[in-house]
Amino acid sequence: MNILIETLGWIASVLIVGAYALNLRGTLSSQDPRYVWSNIVGGSFFVVNTYHHGAYPSALVNVVWVIIALGALVRKKS
């Protein structure tokens, strides 16, 4: 189980930092659904990882991160 939790944390890091880097380079717009989904999936994986490690403030930040990204996705569909 620990390997799964750690793998989720590493995937989350790659998704969020990777999307951010691509956004800064102008390769991936923050309005692109791939950017938003990277934040949703990455944030969700971080919630699992940080909660498992007892890092509750980080877990809460990532819950908010996911809610913000979900809001952006819903606004985009409207």
TIGUDO-726865 format. One record per residue: x, y, z of N, C-alpha, C in turn; residue in one letter; residue number from 1. Coordinates in steps of 0.2 Angstrom, whole numbers. Example, Ala and Ser with C-alpha at 12.3 -4.5 7.8 and 13.67 -1.06 7.14 Angstrom:
BEGIN
(r (66, -28, 39), (62, -22, 39), (66, -16, 39), a, 1);
(r (64, -11, 35), (68, -5, 36), (64, 0, 39), s, 2);
END
This chain:
BEGIN
(r (4, -6, 0), (0, 0, 0), (4, 6, 0), m, 1);
(r (10, 6, 4), (14, 12, 4), (17, 14, -3), n, 2);
(r (19, 9, -7), (21, 10, -14), (16, 13, -18), i, 3);
(r (10, 11, -17), (5, 15, -21), (4, 22, -19), l, 4);
(r (4, 23, -12), (3, 30, -10), (9, 35, -12), i, 5);
(r (15, 32, -12), (21, 36, -14), (21, 37, -22), e, 6);
(r (19, 32, -26), (18, 32, -33), (13, 38, -35), t, 7);
(r (7, 38, -31), (2, 43, -32), (5, 50, -31), l, 8);
(r (10, 51, -26), (13, 57, -24), (18, 59, -30), g, 9);
(r (21, 55, -32), (26, 56, -38), (22, 58, -44), w, 10);
(r (17, 54, -46), (13, 56, -52), (10, 63, -51), i, 11);
(r (7, 64, -45), (4, 71, -44), (10, 77, -45), a, 12);
(r (16, 75, -42), (21, 80, -43), (22, 82, -51), s, 13);
(r (23, 76, -55), (24, 77, -62), (18, 80, -65), v, 14);
(r (12, 79, -64), (6, 82, -67), (6, 89, -66), l, 15);
(r (6, 91, -59), (5, 98, -58), (11, 102, -60), i, 16);
(r (17, 100, -58), (23, 104, -60), (24, 104, -68), v, 17);
(r (23, 98, -71), (23, 98, -78), (18, 103, -82), g, 18);
(r (12, 103, -79), (7, 107, -82), (9, 114, -81), a, 19);
(r (12, 116, -75), (14, 123, -74), (19, 125, -78), y, 20);
(r (24, 121, -79), (30, 122, -83), (28, 123, -91), a, 21);
(r (24, 119, -93), (21, 120, -100), (17, 126, -101), l, 22);
(r (13, 128, -96), (10, 134, -96), (14, 140, -96), n, 23);
(r (19, 140, -92), (24, 146, -92), (28, 146, -99), l, 24);
(r (29, 141, -102), (32, 141, -108), (28, 143, -114), r, 25);
(r (21, 143, -113), (16, 145, -118), (14, 139, -122), g, 26);
(r (16, 133, -120), (14, 127, -123), (7, 124, -122), t, 27);
(r (5, 126, -116), (-1, 123, -113), (-5, 129, -110), l, 28);
(r (-11, 131, -112), (-15, 136, -110), (-18, 134, -103), s, 29);
(r (-19, 139, -99), (-22, 137, -92), (-30, 136, -94), s, 30);
(r (-32, 138, -100), (-39, 136, -102), (-40, 129, -105), q, 31);
(r (-34, 126, -106), (-34, 120, -110), (-37, 114, -105), d, 32);
(r (-42, 110, -107), (-44, 105, -102), (-39, 100, -100), p, 33);
(r (-33, 99, -103), (-28, 95, -101), (-24, 98, -95), r, 34);
(r (-24, 105, -95), (-21, 108, -90), (-25, 108, -83), y, 35);
(r (-32, 109, -84), (-36, 108, -79), (-37, 101, -76), v, 36);
(r (-37, 96, -80), (-37, 89, -78), (-31, 87, -75), w, 37);
(r (-25, 90, -77), (-19, 88, -74), (-19, 91, -66), s, 38);
(r (-22, 97, -65), (-23, 99, -59), (-28, 95, -54), n, 39);
(r (-33, 93, -58), (-38, 89, -54), (-35, 82, -52), i, 40);
(r (-32, 79, -56), (-29, 72, -55), (-23, 73, -50), v, 41);
(r (-19, 78, -52), (-13, 79, -47), (-15, 81, -40), g, 42);
(r (-19, 85, -40), (-22, 88, -33), (-25, 82, -29), g, 43);
(r (-29, 78, -33), (-32, 72, -30), (-27, 67, -27), s, 44);
(r (-22, 66, -31), (-17, 61, -29), (-13, 64, -23), f, 45);
(r (-12, 71, -23), (-9, 74, -17), (-13, 73, -11), f, 46);
(r (-19, 74, -12), (-24, 73, -6), (-23, 66, -3), v, 47);
(r (-23, 61, -7), (-22, 54, -4), (-15, 54, -1), v, 48);
(r (-10, 56, -4), (-3, 56, -2), (-2, 60, 5), n, 49);
(r (-4, 66, 5), (-2, 70, 11), (-7, 68, 17), t, 50);
(r (-13, 66, 15), (-17, 63, 21), (-14, 57, 24), y, 51);
(r (-12, 52, 20), (-8, 46, 22), (-2, 48, 27), h, 52);
(r (1, 53, 25), (7, 55, 29), (6, 60, 35), h, 53);
(r (-1, 61, 36), (-3, 65, 41), (-1, 73, 40), g, 54);
(r (0, 75, 34), (1, 82, 32), (-6, 85, 31), a, 55);
(r (-10, 86, 36), (-16, 88, 35), (-17, 95, 32), y, 56);
(r (-13, 100, 34), (-13, 107, 30), (-12, 106, 23), p, 57);
(r (-7, 102, 21), (-6, 101, 14), (-12, 97, 10), s, 58);
(r (-15, 92, 14), (-21, 89, 11), (-26, 94, 10), a, 59);
(r (-27, 98, 15), (-33, 103, 14), (-31, 108, 8), l, 60);
(r (-25, 110, 8), (-23, 115, 2), (-25, 111, -5), v, 61);
(r (-23, 105, -5), (-25, 101, -11), (-32, 100, -12), n, 62);
(r (-36, 99, -7), (-43, 99, -8), (-46, 105, -11), v, 63);
(r (-44, 111, -9), (-46, 117, -11), (-43, 118, -19), v, 64);
(r (-37, 115, -20), (-34, 116, -27), (-39, 112, -32), w, 65);
(r (-41, 106, -30), (-45, 102, -34), (-52, 105, -35), v, 66);
(r (-55, 108, -29), (-61, 112, -30), (-61, 118, -35), i, 67);
(r (-55, 121, -35), (-54, 127, -39), (-54, 124, -46), i, 68);
(r (-50, 119, -47), (-49, 116, -54), (-56, 113, -57), a, 69);
(r (-60, 110, -52), (-67, 108, -54), (-71, 114, -56), l, 70);
(r (-71, 119, -53), (-75, 125, -54), (-73, 128, -61), g, 71);
(r (-66, 128, -63), (-64, 130, -69), (-67, 126, -75), a, 72);
(r (-67, 119, -73), (-69, 114, -78), (-77, 115, -79), l, 73);
(r (-81, 116, -74), (-88, 117, -75), (-89, 124, -78), v, 74);
(r (-86, 129, -77), (-86, 136, -80), (-85, 135, -88), r, 75);
(r (-80, 131, -89), (-78, 130, -96), (-84, 127, -100), k, 76);
(r (-87, 122, -97), (-93, 119, -101), (-99, 123, -101), k, 77);
(r (-100, 128, -97), (-106, 132, -97), (-106, 137, -103), s, 78);
END
